[in-house]
Amino acid sequence: NLVIFEVEDNGCGMVAEQRERCLEPFYTTKPVGEGTGLGLSIVHSVVKEFNMGFEIVSGIGSGTTVRVEMEGVRG
């Protein structure tokens, strides 16, 4: 009874420092006025509130994958 939501991009990926900070509210690598830095922070907060699994895999040149795991799901 496990549901996995996985979102993957083919962007430039993140260095270790960006991966460590990407869940902080208002952290963004975009220019001023082009991003709020809230997306991953909000998703991570909701995931934690419901005791779901959360993982980010990213590397330079390999894009980024965000995975959310929900256990005990019944259809």
N, C-alpha and C positions, 0 to 999 in steps of 0.2 A: 504494500500500500504506500508507494512512494511516487510522488509527482516531481519532476524536475523541469524547471523553466531555465532555459539557457539562451542568452543573447550574445552573439558574437559579431565583431566588426573586423574589417580588414584594414584598419587604420595603421598609424605608425607605431602603436604600442606605447607602453609607459616604462620609464626607468624606475629603479627601486624606490627612489624618493617620492615620485609621483604615485606609485602604488600604495605606499605607506600613508600618504596624505589624502588620497582621492575620496575618502569617506567623510572628511572633515566638512562641516557646513561652510559654504562660500569659497571653498578651494576650487580654483579653476586655472587652467593653463591657457584659456582663450583670452583674446584682447578685451580690454575694458568695454563694456556695453554689449558683448556678444555671448555672455553666458553668466548664469547666476551661481553655479557651483552647488546647487541644491539637489540635483537629480539623484545621484548615487547615495547621498546622505539620507534623503527621505526614504528611499527604497530600503537601505540598510536598517534604518530605525524601525520600519514596519516589520521587516523580516525578524529582527531581534525580539520585538514585542510578542510575536507569535511563535517564538522558539524554533524558527526554521533555520536550515543551514544556508550559509552564504559563502561564496568563494569568488575571488577575482584572479584570473590567470592572464598575465600580459608580459610581453617582452618586446624590446625594440625590433621593429621590422616584422613582427608576427601578429599584430592586432591585439585585441583584448576580448576575453570571454568572461561574462558574469553569469554565475549559476546560483539559483535558489532551489533548495530542496525542501519539500513539504512531506512529512511522514504522517501516516494514519489517515490518509485520504480515502474516502469511500465514495463509490459512484452510484 
